[in-house]
Amino acid sequence: MEKLPVIKRRIRKNRKLEAQRYKIKKNKRCADKYCNELISPNAKYCNFCVLKGDRRSRNYHKGKSNPLYGIPRSEAVKNKISNANKGNMFSALSRMKMSESHKRLTGSKSSRWKGGKPRCPICNKEICYGSKYCQSHLYILIGGEKSHLWKGGKSFEIYPPEFNKRLKEKIKKRDGHTCQLCGDYIPVFISQKERLVVHHIDYDKQNCNEDNLTALCHFCNISVNKSREQWTKYFNSKMAGGI
């Protein structure tokens, strides 16, 4: 296949012959605003713009207007096209142009720009989408006694002396080192997120009766902090053998 500059010179050389072959209108010129060459009355672009694959000339032959529309390609043709395109790399100039065009369409220059990540109105720090405040100011404004989940400071209560390591190991051994909610088997301490803990069924830290204690994994222990009355009934019935 001949190189593009050679073909361009050939087209320029034959323009006089083309002008003699067709009765060219004075105002009929190439639709490419950067070309503006004289063309035949029935054409939309000059031969060079069609040959170089101008975007508008390609759109002209898209979809059903393409002569190959609806004709399936054989595996041999697909392999031939694939092998011909393998190893092709963009030049440094092409990569630079693509990079510059990408920069023009990102960030605040994009049509989808919505102002970037939201910021905390107090300290102006970037926060996650859907949040109104950063973590530090969120706790100050709606944490502690201001929270709708406030239970009188139960999390700050001190465990009694009988709730020690020996009792915890006894409960874990009784439950077979298995979470009594999800059924995960955790025989040893793996990490803070993958460990077995002892949970108070009635959420009273002072009640360390063995019938009030059960083994849960770290994630299940967090999940049972909601709807406490329902979970209390569930674990009591399970301890009684009802489940």
DAKA-V599534 format. One record per pair of residues at least 24 apart in sequence whose C-alpha atoms are under 10 Angstrom apart, sorted by the first residue. I is the first residue (numbers start at 0). J is the second residue. D is the distance in whole Angstrom. If there is no record, write none. Layout:
i->I j->J d->D
i->I j->J d->D
This chain:
i->3 j->47 d->9
i->3 j->50 d->9
i->3 j->51 d->8
i->6 j->47 d->8
i->6 j->50 d->9
i->6 j->51 d->10
i->7 j->46 d->9
i->7 j->47 d->7
i->7 j->48 d->10
i->7 j->50 d->9
i->7 j->51 d->9
i->8 j->47 d->10
i->9 j->47 d->10
i->10 j->45 d->10
i->10 j->46 d->7
i->10 j->47 d->7
i->11 j->46 d->10
i->11 j->47 d->9
i->14 j->38 d->9
i->14 j->46 d->10
i->30 j->55 d->9
i->30 j->56 d->10
i->31 j->55 d->8
i->31 j->56 d->9
i->148 j->224 d->10
i->148 j->225 d->9
i->153 j->202 d->9
i->153 j->203 d->9
i->153 j->204 d->8
i->154 j->204 d->9
i->156 j->203 d->10
i->156 j->204 d->8
i->156 j->205 d->9
i->157 j->204 d->8
i->157 j->205 d->9
i->158 j->203 d->10
i->158 j->204 d->6
i->158 j->205 d->7
i->158 j->206 d->9
i->158 j->207 d->9
i->159 j->204 d->7
i->159 j->205 d->6
i->159 j->206 d->9
i->159 j->207 d->8
i->160 j->205 d->10
i->160 j->207 d->10
i->161 j->205 d->9
i->161 j->206 d->10
i->161 j->207 d->7
i->161 j->208 d->10
i->162 j->197 d->10
i->162 j->204 d->9
i->162 j->205 d->9
i->162 j->206 d->9
i->162 j->207 d->6
i->162 j->208 d->9
i->163 j->207 d->10
i->166 j->197 d->9
i->166 j->207 d->9
i->166 j->208 d->10
i->166 j->209 d->8
i->166 j->212 d->10
i->167 j->195 d->10
i->167 j->196 d->8
i->167 j->197 d->6
i->167 j->198 d->10
i->167 j->209 d->10
i->167 j->212 d->9
i->167 j->213 d->9
i->167 j->214 d->9
i->168 j->195 d->10
i->168 j->196 d->10
i->168 j->197 d->9
i->168 j->214 d->10
i->169 j->209 d->9
i->170 j->196 d->10
i->170 j->197 d->7
i->170 j->198 d->10
i->170 j->209 d->7
i->170 j->210 d->10
i->170 j->212 d->7
i->170 j->213 d->7
i->170 j->214 d->7
i->171 j->195 d->8
i->171 j->196 d->8
i->171 j->197 d->7
i->171 j->212 d->10
i->171 j->213 d->8
i->171 j->214 d->6
i->171 j->215 d->9
i->172 j->214 d->9
i->173 j->209 d->10
i->173 j->213 d->9
i->173 j->214 d->9
i->174 j->213 d->7
i->174 j->214 d->7
i->174 j->215 d->9
i->175 j->214 d->9
i->176 j->214 d->7
i->176 j->215 d->9
i->176 j->216 d->10
i->177 j->213 d->10
i->177 j->214 d->7
i->177 j->215 d->7
i->177 j->216 d->8
i->178 j->213 d->8
i->178 j->214 d->6
i->178 j->215 d->4
i->178 j->216 d->5
i->178 j->217 d->9
i->178 j->218 d->10
i->178 j->219 d->8
i->178 j->220 d->9
i->179 j->213 d->7
i->179 j->214 d->6
i->179 j->215 d->6
i->179 j->216 d->8
i->179 j->219 d->9
i->179 j->234 d->9
i->179 j->237 d->9
i->180 j->213 d->10
i->180 j->214 d->9
i->180 j->215 d->7
i->180 j->216 d->8
i->180 j->219 d->7
i->180 j->220 d->9
i->180 j->223 d->10
i->180 j->233 d->10
i->180 j->234 d->9
i->181 j->215 d->8
i->181 j->216 d->8
i->181 j->218 d->9
i->181 j->219 d->7
i->182 j->215 d->9
i->182 j->216 d->9
i->183 j->215 d->9
i->183 j->216 d->7
i->184 j->216 d->9
i->185 j->215 d->10
i->185 j->216 d->8
i->190 j->217 d->10
i->191 j->217 d->8
i->192 j->216 d->8
i->192 j->217 d->6
i->192 j->218 d->7
i->193 j->217 d->6
i->193 j->218 d->8
i->194 j->218 d->9
i->195 j->219 d->10
i->195 j->220 d->9
i->196 j->220 d->8
i->198 j->223 d->9
i->199 j->231 d->9
i->199 j->234 d->10
i->200 j->227 d->9
i->200 j->228 d->10
i->200 j->230 d->8
i->200 j->231 d->6
i->200 j->232 d->9
i->200 j->233 d->9
i->200 j->234 d->7
i->200 j->235 d->7
i->200 j->238 d->10
i->201 j->227 d->8
i->201 j->228 d->8
i->201 j->230 d->9
i->201 j->231 d->6
i->201 j->232 d->9
i->201 j->234 d->9
i->201 j->235 d->9
i->202 j->227 d->8
i->202 j->228 d->10
i->202 j->231 d->8
i->210 j->234 d->10
i->210 j->235 d->8
i->210 j->238 d->7
i->210 j->239 d->9
i->211 j->235 d->8
i->211 j->238 d->9
i->212 j->238 d->9
i->213 j->238 d->9
